[in-house]
Structure formats: structure tokens, C-alpha cells
């Protein structure tokens, strides 16, 4: 809101008086049509004072006519009216020249960096990489060697398949295409074994090619050979093949959770306060002097960089600081309630780990009581395919 008010000051605004029996109706219509006005003061039920932008005033005047209200202009404020008042003074000419020269100077630097396309690589990590290559806030545009930076990053990073750098105005857009990790594929012509990818107990084994190395009921660990990719013949000797088949096994997933019987939890009350600050390059100006009225709170900052055109950013940033009040509450759980909480948490973590096509055979629950906490151990016994192909290396 502060940014919108500042913008209205630049383009001009007027202070008006609205009088009529349908003032509330006029305000509701303006809100519905998203007409922005601020600093509303009510003298009585039929008279209000407010500020409104020059552009919105004509539309408000029409609404006032429709609702039978009278609008009177009390004062005109903002840069256009100040310039008009002092248009004959030479200082205005110098001021305009200074603004033009300042904008031309600022246009030679980079004031915003936008990174797109990254999912696995964090924006902070990419920002650090770009800074090490010379792309950072405040750098001269002409000093950026785009192709050199692109080539260096491609050589250094195996997880980046493609990167593009586009400089427009005072903005740099960096687009990234990440490489996806591909599983090792064993060609049909290659000799391979079928090995276990988990610790399990064999339930069923069906070898379509190759020789089973285990039988039903056997306990195997990750990496053990389940179907071997070679066949020993009495007369033919050892013959290697591409092992293939299906192996199902019982796999166990275990998760432990500890639930204290006495806990202190935090909850948001719904009360908020908003403060603003302006950041000019690396210099920050707080627009508030007092500390937060809340004893405990979470702080969320949302920044909005000032720009004149779509890609002409300025080194000015308006930061909205929202403080959300929170309170601490002491909670005491009963033994059974703590057990259920622990079981639920442990079960959710295991189920997040399970694949969609597995069959849950059994669910085991063990609990351990203590005077201060309850410890819960949940184990899922599931039936799933455990075989994966592994190339035989000679």
C-alpha cells in the first residue's frame, strides 16, 4: 500500500470532500471497481474526507453523480502540481536534467537478477555461482561476457544441461535446464545378473532366463544375486546369459517416534502488524521507529523492486515486513493419546516411503513407556518386487 501511495504522489493526487446520504453506497461501488483511495476520515455519517489519484477522480465523480453525492476538491498534491507551480523557476529544469542523467547512468548497471527453470538446484546456489562469474547486482552491463560464463558453468556443472543468459534494460534473466538422473540401463545383449535391491525374505522367484540363486524363504541382503546370469554345463562349460525374471520378497520398513507427555507448542493468534522499509542498493531505511508490540512473533518479509518499465529496474526496493503474533501453550498428553500420535507420525513417514504398487502384509506396533515420554516403533511388512538387473563385468 505504501508503494501505491508513493506512486500516487509521483503522478499526483487530490484531497476531496464527499457529502450525501449514499456515502456508504459510493464507497462500496468504488471498492468493487477497485478504485484506490486512502486516508479516509469521517466527519459524520453523510460526510467523509479522503485522498484519491487524479486518474481515478473522474470515475469517482461519475459514481458520485449516480448515487446523488456531492464531491468537492479541497487540495491538489503531488509532483505534477508542484512542478506546475514552480515551472518558471530554473531549479526545476536542473532537477529534470539531474533525473534524466541519473536514469541514464543507472541504466548502465544491473539491478535485478531473475533465475528461472531450476527445481533441484537452489536459487541461492545459482546466485552464488553467477556472482563468482561476475554477474551480480551493481555490475556494469558491458562487463558481462555471456558466452564465456555459459561455457564455464556448463563445463563445471554436470547437473546443468543448458543455461541461457539474457540482458535487457537493467535486468538479467538466467534460464536453466537441469539434467535428470537416469538409471543405468542394461541392454538386452549384455550379460547380467538379477540382484536384490533391498534386504528381504524371498516369497516367490520366477526365472525366465538364468538360474535362480535363492529359494523361497531365504533371507537376502541388498546386492545379493537372486538370478545368476551364467549357466554351467557339464559338456558346454560356463555360458553367460542375460538373466531375467520376477522376484517378490517380504520387506520391512521401521520408523521410531518419541512423543513427550508434556510439550510446549506455539500457535499463531491471527494478530498481525505490518511495517515497511526501503532498501537503496545495500543501504536500508526503516520507516518505523518502534519495536514490535508482540512479545513472540514470526516475521515474513516480502520485497518489491521499483521499476520504471518491464525490464528497467532501479536499485530501490520496498520491503514489507509482516509480524505474526504467536503464543506458547503447554500441552499434557495422556499415555494412550501420546501412543496414537506417535503411531500416526511413524505410519505417515513409512507410507511416504512406500511405492504405490506394494502390498502391505502386516503392521507391527511396539511401545515403550517412560515417565517423560512414550516411544513408538512401527514396522510395515510389505510384499514387493526386489529384483534389479546388474551388468556382469569381466
Buried (B, 14 or more C-beta within 10 A) or exposed (E): EBEEBEBBBEEBBBBBBBBBEBBEBBBEBBEEEEBBBEEEEEEEEBBBBBBBBBEBBEBBBEBBEEBEBEBEEEEBBBEBBBBEEEEEEEEBEEEEEEEEEEEEEBBEBBBBBEBEBBEEBEBEEBBEBBEEBEBBBEBEBEEBBBEEBBEBBEEEBEEBEEBEBEBEBBBBBBBBEBEEEEEEEBEEEEBBBBBBBBBBBBBEBEBEBBBBBBEEEBEBEEEBBBBBBBBEEEEEEEEBBBBBBBBBBBBBBEBBBBBBBEEEEEEEEEEBBEBBBBBEEEEEEEEEEEEBEBEEBEEEEEEEBBBEEEBBBBBBBBBBBBBBBBBEEEEEBEEEBBBBBBBBBBBEBBEEEBEEEBEBEEEEEEBEEEEEBBBBBBBBBBBBBBBBBBBBEE
